[in-house]
Structure formats: structure tokens, C-alpha cells
């Protein structure tokens, strides 16, 4: 019996790899194992669904069964992978042991969870999947009350990319939103100070309240002896600076950590994520990784991505195409183009192409809504576009010296 290409994970990385592989090889069996249903959806849609009034089920673009049929894939949904044996080329799962020809690890990442005090610390929610979003949605919009509970107060931990996107979405949908962050401004890792200030002003215009220089210390029920009615501000959030905020829900958006547990237990090289080479191969023969779980340690690129994890859509698409070619027997090295990131904050749309770490230079603002990172030689190394300037995305991308 022909051993299959075995893919662990049915997110964008897993499904895109299979789609690209099937363009090159429709005969080799492919098996996909996933802990969830395997339905295909656009993960970026999770942070803009409330304002659009979209239910969790409406975010599914293609049901898993249809994806599997169209791509000639044997899908194993709701199946837990327990261990990898890279020497024997087998995978132990909750449904039994499977042999593989090649193994693709598309296991993604898990939300970082900080230890919190309080009797309701376990009620803090993170949204990193459709199932997570469904739980979050049910918390804010219980069945049969799609609009009546708007006005609830959501506290968001983290003013980074996901935190700001959710803050914008929830506020636009009518929720009260507070954002707590230990830094001094939103999207501090991506934006120049002036752009951060413009974004903060736009979000505050929607009613978002920021608590900078602060962290959450504890989450407790407002009254542990009683059950709060649906829609009540039932949580008391204590900040490290002594402030106390009442909210209906706490959403943690402080970042993700690559899911490396299986790889590490199998003896694969792991740093911040699963280390791969130019062909997406891990330290074990026939085992590959991509997406949020991969660290592109030696990728050939127009950009310096050595030792980098790139948790965005465009890197996944490029990696999946290169990996598919390698799986099909055509050696291909991963080459990343310039990959600007679109920030989904409709109150102030943003496109960011951050300068590479360690690039000397400074931000310049030649006109409103446009920031350019210029190095000491006068070369443009990055840019930020805001509002109407986002239409300049391609123009600015062509100006960046790589």
C-alpha cells in the first residue's frame, strides 16, 4: 500500500499546501488529521465579524467534506495526534497509528496565557480559531438575543495587531471596549509614534478606552455568591496598578506561541518554532513544517527572515507553494517577496511593511498618512500607509530597497 503524504492541521497552511500539491500531483494519497472539524475559513475574518453581523457558521467558506472531496483527501476530523516516530515514519493518533511517506506539520500556534490571580481567571477568552470565536460569540450574543446584549463591556488584554482589530470590530458593533496594555501606544511594534497616535485617536473616536502602562493582575466574579444574569458586567478585573474595571468578558490578545509540542517530543530541532530549511524540511528526513508553527531559519529571501516566524497570510501562501513542489519531487527553495501587512481597523485602515530588525534609519512623514523608513544611505526600507493612503500600497512596495 502506498504511504500517504500526511498533513497535521487543517488551517490555512494545511489546506493551502494540499491545494498546491494537488496542482502538481493528483495520484499520491493525502491524509489530513485535525483536532477540529476541518472546515475551511479565513482566519482574519474572526476579528471583523461582529461589526458585519456574521455568525460563526457564516464564516465557513467551504465545509470540510467538500474540501476533502475536491482535493481528493482522506480527512480525519476531531482526531488527536499523540506522538510522532520520525524514524519509523509513523504517527500515533486517537484513531490508531498511521504510516506516512512525507509528514507536514501545520500545527499552528496557541495563545500565550499569562498566569492571573482571581476566582474567574479561567473565564478569560482567547480567539485563535473558529471554535474559539464561536465560544466568544456565544458569550457576547447568547442564542435568541442577537442585538439585545450590545452595550456589554469587553476588556481586551493587548494593544497589538489582534487586540486593536478586535477593539475596532467590537466597538463598531456597539460594545463598550477597554484595552489594557503594558506599553505606551497601540501597535507599538509595527508603527511609528505618530501613526500609533492617529490609530489611537481613531479607536477612541469609536469609544474605545485605553489603559496604557498597565497589566491585568486578577479576574474575579463581581459577586461569587450569586449567578450574574446574562449581559451583566459580571467580572471584576484588577489591574496591577490598583485600578478595578467591571466587564462582561475578558479577551486576551497578547500574542501567540508556536505549537511545537509534538515536534519537540519527537526530537526535531525547535527554537521559537519548528526550525526548517530553505525547502521547509525540518531536522528529520521527510518531515516538513510551515505556517505559524515554523521558523524559517535559512529561507532564501529578498528579505532577511533568518530565524524568523512569520504569522501572516502571505508567508503561508509562499511557503505552501514551495513545499508542494518539494513534496511533488521538484526541488524548490522558499523565496519571500516583500509582504506588507493589512491591519483590519476600519476606523483607520493601515498597511504596514516594517523595516527589517536591525535596519538603521528613521521614520519620515512626507505627507499625511504616509510614513517611510529611510536608512542612512537614503534608501527606503519600509513604509506605513494610513487611511486613503493605503491605495499607494503597490507604489510604495516598489520603492522599498530589498
JOHUQUI-V106431 format. One record per run of one state. SS is the DSSP state (hx for helix, st for strand, lp for the rest). FROM is the first residue (numbers start at 1). TO is the last residue. If there is no record, write none. Layout:
ss->(SS & SS)
from->(FROM & FROM)
to->(TO & TO)
This chain:
ss->(lp & st & lp & hx & lp & st & lp & st & lp & hx & lp & hx & st & lp & hx & lp & st & lp & st & lp & st & lp & st & lp & st & lp & st & lp & hx & lp & st & lp & hx & lp & st & lp & hx & lp & st & lp & hx & lp & st & lp & st & lp & st & lp & st & lp & st & lp & st & lp & hx & lp & st & lp & st & lp & st & lp & st & lp & hx & st & lp & st & lp & st & lp & hx & lp & st & lp & st & lp & hx & lp & st & lp & st & lp & st & lp & st & hx & lp)
from->(1 & 4 & 9 & 12 & 25 & 30 & 34 & 40 & 42 & 43 & 53 & 56 & 60 & 63 & 64 & 71 & 73 & 77 & 81 & 86 & 90 & 94 & 96 & 106 & 109 & 112 & 117 & 118 & 121 & 124 & 125 & 126 & 130 & 141 & 153 & 158 & 161 & 173 & 176 & 182 & 193 & 206 & 209 & 213 & 216 & 222 & 235 & 240 & 244 & 248 & 249 & 253 & 256 & 259 & 261 & 266 & 270 & 271 & 274 & 277 & 281 & 282 & 287 & 290 & 291 & 294 & 297 & 300 & 302 & 308 & 309 & 313 & 328 & 335 & 337 & 341 & 344 & 346 & 349 & 350 & 354 & 362 & 368 & 370 & 375 & 380 & 387 & 400)
to->(3 & 8 & 11 & 24 & 29 & 33 & 39 & 41 & 42 & 52 & 55 & 59 & 62 & 63 & 70 & 72 & 76 & 80 & 85 & 89 & 93 & 95 & 105 & 108 & 111 & 116 & 117 & 120 & 123 & 124 & 125 & 129 & 140 & 152 & 157 & 160 & 172 & 175 & 181 & 192 & 205 & 208 & 212 & 215 & 221 & 234 & 239 & 243 & 247 & 248 & 252 & 255 & 258 & 260 & 265 & 269 & 270 & 273 & 276 & 280 & 281 & 286 & 289 & 290 & 293 & 296 & 299 & 301 & 307 & 308 & 312 & 327 & 334 & 336 & 340 & 343 & 345 & 348 & 349 & 353 & 361 & 367 & 369 & 374 & 379 & 386 & 399 & 402)
